[in-house]
Every structure is written in structure tokens, then in C-alpha cells.
Amino acid sequence: MDAASLKEKVGQAAAAEVETGMRLGIGTGSTAEAFVRALAVRVGEGLRIVGVPTSERTAALCRDLGVPLATLEEVPELDLTVDGADELDSRLRLVKGGGGALLREKIVAAASARMLVIADASKRVESLGAFPLPIEVNGFGIVASLIAIEKAGSLLGLTGCLALRKIGESPFVTDGGHLIVDASFGRIPDPEALSAALHAIPGVVEHGLFLGLASAALLAGPDGIEHVAPH
Ligand SMILES: O=C(CO)[C@H](O)[C@H](O)COP(=O)(O)O
């Protein structure tokens, strides 16, 4: 089965878990988009939900497909967030932010009673870190922040290159107006320690380590959908 079909299947499986009346956080990325498409079908059949999108991109798709939306200000407590991931480990610790939406994704996930991760099974890893860690930074003092991120990594034995994310020649700018640094640290033995160290840097707005947020995952592979709980 190709990657698009796996995303479609897992998007449908996640949409099947949505119950009428739910307040949903709606993730960002190609897998989350497959979920939105399947959710829109159910909304067309009479499912009543309200969704809080994690990016302008997701909001636009939901509007196009007729998925009812609200802001997090209007609906500040959510029942379930469904979102993709770039990596997940057996404890359902995640790396997210490949699509640059990590700040809103984390705010929405933290406002949700449950977070369901949807991905193809190739996203499951023994240790986080093969995927470069996205770090959202304020544009002010970017060089100072880069130096501080490098030092924070090296104090934890993590070395590797930091790259300012670009689209063509221009820096990628997030929905919140910030920049993204992709940190190729390699294997991250202690994600909690790295999370704390990054949070201590004033120019770091947020980072893509999602720790203790995911409640379950649906992973699509050639043999079907696997339901995974953290352990
Ligand atoms: O974190 C994200 C966006 O910021 C995405 O959920 C993550 O990058 C996975 O994307 P995809 O489903 O396209 O592989």
C-alpha cells in the first residue's frame, strides 16, 4: 500500500472514533488532512462537532469541506485532538513540527482531554531524534538564540547542525510570526532534559518535543491499523 493510501486509511479510522457533540482539535500535515477529509464525510452525514484548527492551512481545508470551526478562545476546552507526528516512541513521546505548526498544535493538544496521534507505522522509532527537531524561535536575537540552543544541546551531549528553515531564499514564517530552527541532534536519549533546557532559552517560543500529551496512536501499516497506547 502506498503512503497516500496509508494516510487515507488512518484518517478514516480516526474519523470513526469521533462522536457527535465532540469539541475537536484538528491537526496539521498530510495525515491530519486525510483525517479532515474523512471527518467532512461524516459531518455531511449528520455528525455534529466543532473543530479548532491548529493552523491556517488546516482552517482553510476545513472551511472548504464544510467542517464547522471555532477558535480556541471560543472553545477553550477540547475533548479530543487528532494530529499527525514526525516521530513517536513506545511511550508516545513525539517529535512534531515538520509542517511548522508545532506551537498551535501543542497549545491545542494541551487544551484537550485526549490526543490521538495518527501516522503511518514508519514514524515509530526506538529513540527520538532521527527527524530534525523543529524549534520555534522569535526573530529577535536569532543568532543569540542559535548559540544558546547549540550550548543547551552540547551540555546534554548532543551535537549536530542547526538550520534556519527556509522556503526558497526566504525564512519560513509560522502562523504566529516566528521562525523555525531545525536541530539535527541525532538520537535524543533524554527528551525531558532537552525540553527543559530549550524552554529555559528566552528566544525559544516552543519546541517540537510533545511529552506526556499523546494518549493513544493509530498507526497504519500494510497489515492494517494498529492501536497503540503508551507504555
Ligand atoms: O507536526 C506536524 C505539522 O507541524 C505534522 O503533524 C507532522 O509534520 C506530520 O506530518 P505528515 O502527516 O504530513 O507526515
The ligand as a Gaussian input file, in Angstrom:
#p B3LYP/6-31G(d) Opt

LIG

0 1
 O        3.711000      18.286000      13.168000
 C        3.200000      18.438000      12.093000
 C        2.999000      19.743000      11.460000
 O        3.604000      20.766000      12.207000
 C        2.727000      17.236000      11.336000
 O        1.732000      16.612000      12.081000
 C        3.871000      16.317000      11.093000
 O        4.878000      17.036000      10.386000
 C        3.459000      15.080000      10.292000
 O        3.079000      15.478000       9.004000
 P        2.620000      14.420000       7.906000
 O        1.342000      13.838000       8.370000
 O        2.481000      15.250000       6.647000
 O        3.729000      13.398000       7.798000

